Amino acid sequence: MLDRKSVIDRLDQLGYVASETDYAQIDFELTKIVNYVINNFTRTPDIPELLHPRIIDRICADFLYFKKNSGSLKGFNYDVVIKSIKEGDTQIQYAVGQGEDTPENRFDAFVKQLERGFDKILTPHRRLLW
């Protein structure tokens, strides 16, 4: 079933504990994605149950991405990674935005994985308008 509780349960599985202050944003993302699926893409009156897990993952991805970009994502470590240290004349180089090993890049890849293939999985359930 597509409801706030199922999204909160999935967020918990993904390592984010939702609080009561998150409920409005979760409801917004739920409404936005469900309206996209029903009204704009599949144009079906009911969403098939086999699509529910993918839709929930997409809602979680949008929610986590919003939280990160708004600066309100708590509990995720964005500490910089040291790329190299040179002892003579003390030089420290940070790996901010470099490579795939920074915490932020790993988080972005994680969110993209949740979104991945969303439209492809909906396509077989699409109805065309005449």
C-alpha positions as CSV (number, residue, x, y, z in Angstrom):
1,M,0.0,0.0,0.0
2,L,1.2,3.5,-0.8
3,D,1.1,5.5,2.3
4,R,3.3,7.5,4.6
5,K,4.0,4.5,6.9
6,S,5.4,2.4,4.0
7,V,7.7,5.3,3.0
8,I,8.8,5.8,6.6
9,D,9.5,2.0,7.0
10,R,11.6,2.0,3.8
11,L,13.5,5.1,4.9
12,D,14.2,3.3,8.2
13,Q,15.6,0.3,6.2
14,L,17.8,2.7,4.3
15,G,19.3,4.2,7.5
16,Y,17.2,7.4,7.9
17,V,14.9,7.7,10.9
18,A,12.0,10.0,10.0
19,S,10.6,12.3,12.6
20,E,7.3,14.0,12.8
21,T,8.8,17.1,11.2
22,D,9.4,15.1,8.1
23,Y,5.8,14.0,7.6
24,A,4.7,17.0,5.5
25,Q,7.7,16.5,3.1
26,I,7.0,12.8,2.9
27,D,3.3,13.4,2.1
28,F,4.3,16.0,-0.5
29,E,6.7,13.6,-2.2
30,L,4.2,10.8,-2.0
31,T,1.5,12.9,-3.7
32,K,3.9,14.2,-6.3
33,I,5.1,10.8,-7.4
34,V,1.7,9.1,-7.3
35,N,0.2,11.9,-9.4
36,Y,3.1,11.6,-11.8
37,V,2.5,7.8,-12.1
38,I,-1.3,8.0,-12.4
39,N,-1.9,11.3,-14.2
40,N,1.1,11.8,-16.4
41,F,2.7,8.5,-17.2
42,T,0.5,5.4,-16.9
43,R,-2.9,7.1,-16.9
44,T,-4.4,4.2,-15.1
45,P,-7.0,4.6,-12.3
46,D,-5.2,2.3,-10.0
47,I,-1.5,1.6,-9.5
48,P,-0.7,-2.1,-9.8
49,E,0.6,-3.5,-6.5
50,L,3.7,-4.9,-8.1
51,L,4.8,-1.3,-8.7
52,H,4.5,-0.2,-5.1
53,P,8.1,-1.1,-4.0
54,R,9.6,0.9,-6.9
55,I,7.3,3.8,-6.3
56,I,8.2,3.8,-2.6
57,D,11.9,3.8,-3.5
58,R,11.4,6.7,-5.8
59,I,9.6,8.7,-3.1
60,C,12.5,7.9,-0.7
61,A,15.0,9.0,-3.3
62,D,13.3,12.3,-3.9
63,F,12.9,12.9,-0.1
64,L,16.5,12.1,0.7
65,Y,17.8,14.2,-2.2
66,F,15.6,17.2,-1.0
67,K,16.8,16.8,2.6
68,K,20.4,16.8,1.4
69,N,20.1,19.8,-0.9
70,S,18.2,21.8,1.8
71,G,20.9,21.1,4.3
72,S,18.5,19.4,6.7
73,L,19.7,15.8,6.3
74,K,20.9,14.8,9.8
75,G,22.9,11.7,10.6
76,F,24.9,11.5,7.3
77,N,28.6,12.2,7.6
78,Y,29.8,14.7,5.1
79,D,33.3,14.9,6.6
80,V,35.9,15.6,4.0
81,V,38.3,12.8,3.0
82,I,42.0,13.5,3.1
83,K,43.5,12.7,-0.3
84,S,47.2,13.1,0.6
85,I,49.5,14.5,3.3
86,K,53.0,15.8,2.6
87,E,55.1,16.2,5.7
88,G,57.9,18.5,4.4
89,D,56.4,22.0,4.5
90,T,53.2,20.5,5.7
91,Q,50.7,20.1,2.8
92,I,47.3,18.5,3.2
93,Q,45.0,17.9,0.3
94,Y,41.4,17.2,0.8
95,A,39.3,15.0,-1.6
96,V,36.3,17.3,-1.7
97,G,34.4,16.6,-4.9
98,Q,37.2,14.4,-6.2
99,G,36.5,10.8,-7.3
100,E,33.8,8.4,-6.2
101,D,35.1,8.0,-2.7
102,T,33.8,11.1,-1.1
103,P,30.8,10.6,1.2
104,E,28.7,13.0,-0.7
105,N,29.3,11.2,-4.0
106,R,28.5,7.9,-2.5
107,F,25.3,9.3,-1.1
108,D,24.3,10.8,-4.5
109,A,25.1,7.4,-6.2
110,F,22.9,5.7,-3.6
111,V,20.0,8.1,-4.3
112,K,20.4,7.6,-8.0
113,Q,20.2,3.8,-7.5
114,L,16.8,4.2,-5.8
115,E,15.6,6.2,-8.8
116,R,17.1,4.0,-11.5
117,G,14.9,2.5,-14.1
118,F,11.7,4.1,-12.6
119,D,10.1,5.1,-16.0
120,K,11.2,1.8,-17.6
121,I,9.3,-0.2,-14.9
122,L,6.2,1.8,-15.4
123,T,6.1,1.6,-19.2
124,P,4.4,-1.8,-19.5
125,H,1.5,-0.4,-17.4
126,R,1.0,2.7,-19.6
127,R,-2.2,3.5,-21.3
128,L,-2.2,5.8,-24.3
129,L,-4.8,8.5,-24.8
130,W,-6.6,8.7,-28.1
